Amino acid sequence: MGISIGLVGLGSFGSAFAPLFKNHPAVSRIGFCDREPNLVEKFAGDPFYADKFNQNDCYTSLDEMCKADFDAIVVITQPWLHAPQCIQVLESGKHVYSAVPIISIPDNNEILDWCDKLVAAVKKTGFNYMLGETTFYRPAAMYCRRQAAAGAFGDFVYAEGEYMHDVDSGCNLRQVSRQRQSSTSGKEWSPILEKYIERGILGGPMHYPTHSVSGPVCVMNAHALHVNAYGYRNNNNDPYFRSQAFSNEMALFKMSNGAVVRIVEGREMPGVMGNESETFRIFGTIGSFSEHRWFSIDRPQMPPADIDNIPKPKRVDLTAKEMFDPLPPEVEHAFKQVANRGKSDAELLSIDFNPTGHGGSHPYLVHEFVDSVATGRQPAINIWEASRYMAMGVAAHESALRDGETVKVADWGDAPL
Ligand SMILES: NC(=O)c1ccc[n+]([C@@H]2O[C@H](COP(=O)([O-])OP(=O)(O)OC[C@H]3O[C@@H](n4cnc5c(N)ncnc54)[C@H](O)[C@@H]3O)[C@@H](O)[C@H]2O)c1
């Protein structure tokens, strides 16, 4: 028998993950939970879920779902709710998957406290925590992790990561914010946020740092030691930025491996710096990756005596397909069924697997969490890794608030083997 999974938070993002979790071959039962009963009904009434869903597994509160006998709960609620909800799940005796980030609230110290509490809860309960960070499973990150494991970068020297999401871009952040605050749980947030503003505690885009920092951190397998950061303050009293000290933040980190990492979180500057809005570039002494291109040089180990015969640098242009890691065939088949509903198994054999959702990361995130639970191992983006992403954002925001002062980055160490 497979594992049982409860999904809490069936809004726009949770809805995208429901079919993937349901169809994973290691999952045998799925349950649905949202404080908005109409969202639960939408899934409960969809015949696609019937083979693994029972009407008793409809819930309208996380409390109720935690009392049920699921192996794991997937939390895709609003970002200010994640950490306490994940601790509640762990303490109810279940593994937990969380949408990013660990938590997003305006107070730096409170965020670090939540990281601390989550690490303690995972250690105490022995259940898994996994952060659903999409950049970690973008094809570029998979390819670069393989290159790093093969030593192809040489020594890491420098990396850049950025998440450029202008407030008025295609995925309009004003509309996202209105949507997230329109539900019952959303309406409860406004008075809490007002109290932070009254106390002068303001957040910033570095409180959503995971898309920009996770690439460099996971590829280099290094953590940040300290940071110097600056911010740009919105200058026209835009109500969207009322609770934020800065609308754009830029940071330079010194890493544990000696490399330097530049991170940008932009919310009030249209455009992108590379080919994509959510991306990274990594440079080593003999290999570098930038925008789907791998550059390398077969430099001899010792400085060359014959300077006329030094090998020339090479460049390889990579497709997403070349960069993706393989998934087990039965998992790939199950995810193909999701994307091609109604097609027979025979028809699916002739269709290519085309991972979609934030660069193709969604199916990989689902597989990593389900497989970690099913096989009893730590997930790749465990609480120790996730805390490194969150702590970088917190330290950068703190440094920006102090106009670039050097700030130490908190760290909880490596995941236990
Ligand atoms: N690339 C990415 O990784 C990425 C992209 C988009 C969204 N997200 C994350 O996904 C999360 C969800 O975003 P969204 O746009 O779907 O939000 P949403 O507001 O549409 O959905 C959240 C849902 O959670 C439900 N909920 C909250 N507390 C609950 C509780 N105690 N019990 C039951 N239901 C509860 C709400 O009723 C709501 O329907 C956010 O935290 C966001 O940061 C990540």
The ligand as a Gaussian input file, in Angstrom:
#p B3LYP/6-31G(d) Opt

LIG

0 1
 N        7.074000      29.555000      -7.460000
 C        6.537000      29.282000      -6.285000
 O        7.143000      28.552000      -5.513000
 C        5.182000      29.828000      -5.882000
 C        4.320000      30.398000      -6.830000
 C        3.039000      30.817000      -6.423000
 C        2.654000      30.689000      -5.082000
 N        3.523000      30.145000      -4.181000
 C        3.136000      30.005000      -2.757000
 O        1.941000      29.264000      -2.661000
 C        1.176000      29.691000      -1.533000
 C       -0.290000      29.780000      -1.882000
 O       -0.502000      30.779000      -2.845000
 P       -1.941000      30.959000      -3.537000
 O       -1.786000      32.030000      -4.527000
 O       -2.478000      29.632000      -3.961000
 O       -2.804000      31.497000      -2.297000
 P       -4.406000      31.442000      -2.127000
 O       -4.758000      32.523000      -1.166000
 O       -5.049000      31.402000      -3.465000
 O       -4.652000      30.003000      -1.435000
 C       -4.376000      29.753000      -0.095000
 C       -5.506000      28.883000       0.444000
 O       -5.140000      28.386000       1.752000
 C       -6.346000      28.252000       2.502000
 N       -6.051000      28.173000       3.947000
 C       -5.315000      29.042000       4.699000
 N       -5.280000      28.613000       5.973000
 C       -6.009000      27.474000       6.049000
 C       -6.318000      26.581000       7.112000
 N       -5.901000      26.802000       8.362000
 N       -7.070000      25.503000       6.832000
 C       -7.507000      25.271000       5.565000
 N       -7.239000      26.086000       4.516000
 C       -6.481000      27.182000       4.761000
 C       -7.118000      29.510000       2.126000
 O       -8.502000      29.363000       2.390000
 C       -6.815000      29.642000       0.622000
 O       -7.824000      29.062000      -0.185000
 C        1.798000      31.015000      -1.082000
 O        2.414000      30.837000       0.144000
 C        2.838000      31.347000      -2.124000
 O        4.009000      31.897000      -1.543000
 C        4.753000      29.713000      -4.566000

